[in-house]
Amino acid sequence: MKMVNIMLHSINDVKNFVNAVNKYDFDVDLTSGRYVVDAKSIMGIFSLDLSKPIQVEIHCEDCSVFMDEIKPFIIEG
């Protein structure tokens, strides 16, 4: 399992992120405050506070290809 923080600044960011996540079979959860949603759910993501960083929990051992694909959204910290 791997954890990173992301920011989704626009509707297009959300759409592109969901499209990237849906290419893979493993589970990805997003946590914002006390809420946890499935990263494959565009409606779930829009229920989060997108003005703050979102924690991504990737349930996969080797997710380097996926990490490269979501690199534009990843923030340090």
C-alpha positions as CSV (number, residue, x, y, z in Angstrom):
1,M,0.0,0.0,0.0
2,K,1.2,3.5,-0.8
3,M,0.0,6.9,0.3
4,V,0.4,10.3,-1.4
5,N,-1.3,13.7,-1.3
6,I,-3.0,15.2,-4.3
7,M,-4.7,18.4,-5.3
8,L,-7.5,18.5,-7.9
9,H,-7.9,22.1,-9.0
10,S,-10.6,21.8,-11.7
11,I,-13.4,19.7,-13.0
12,N,-11.0,18.5,-15.7
13,D,-8.5,17.5,-13.1
14,V,-11.2,15.3,-11.4
15,K,-12.2,13.8,-14.7
16,N,-8.6,13.0,-15.7
17,F,-7.8,11.6,-12.3
18,V,-10.9,9.3,-12.3
19,N,-10.1,8.1,-15.9
20,A,-6.6,7.2,-14.8
21,V,-7.7,5.3,-11.7
22,N,-10.4,3.4,-13.6
23,K,-7.7,1.8,-15.9
24,Y,-6.4,-0.3,-12.9
25,D,-7.9,-3.3,-11.0
26,F,-6.7,-2.3,-7.6
27,D,-8.6,-0.2,-5.1
28,V,-7.7,3.5,-4.5
29,D,-9.3,5.4,-1.7
30,L,-9.4,9.2,-1.2
31,T,-9.5,10.7,2.3
32,S,-10.4,14.2,3.1
33,G,-11.0,15.0,6.8
34,R,-13.2,12.2,8.1
35,Y,-14.6,11.3,4.7
36,V,-13.3,8.3,2.7
37,V,-14.5,7.8,-0.9
38,D,-13.7,5.4,-3.8
39,A,-11.3,7.2,-6.2
40,K,-13.2,5.5,-9.1
41,S,-16.3,7.5,-8.2
42,I,-16.5,10.9,-9.8
43,M,-19.6,11.8,-7.6
44,G,-17.7,10.7,-4.5
45,I,-14.8,12.9,-5.3
46,F,-17.1,15.9,-5.8
47,S,-18.4,15.3,-2.3
48,L,-15.0,16.1,-0.9
49,D,-13.5,19.5,-0.1
50,L,-11.4,20.0,-3.2
51,S,-9.8,23.2,-1.8
52,K,-7.6,21.1,0.5
53,P,-5.1,18.4,-0.2
54,I,-6.6,14.9,-0.5
55,Q,-4.8,11.8,0.8
56,V,-4.7,8.9,-1.7
57,E,-4.4,5.4,-0.4
58,I,-3.3,3.0,-3.2
59,H,-3.9,-0.7,-2.4
60,C,-1.3,-2.2,-4.6
61,E,2.3,-3.5,-4.2
62,D,3.8,-2.3,-7.5
63,C,2.0,0.8,-8.6
64,S,4.8,2.7,-10.3
65,V,3.0,3.0,-13.6
66,F,-0.1,4.3,-11.9
67,M,2.1,6.7,-9.8
68,D,3.6,8.1,-13.1
69,E,0.1,8.6,-14.5
70,I,-1.1,10.6,-11.5
71,K,2.2,12.6,-11.0
72,P,0.6,15.9,-12.2
73,F,-1.8,15.8,-9.3
74,I,0.7,14.8,-6.6
75,I,1.9,17.5,-4.1
76,E,4.7,17.3,-1.6
77,G,3.9,17.1,2.1
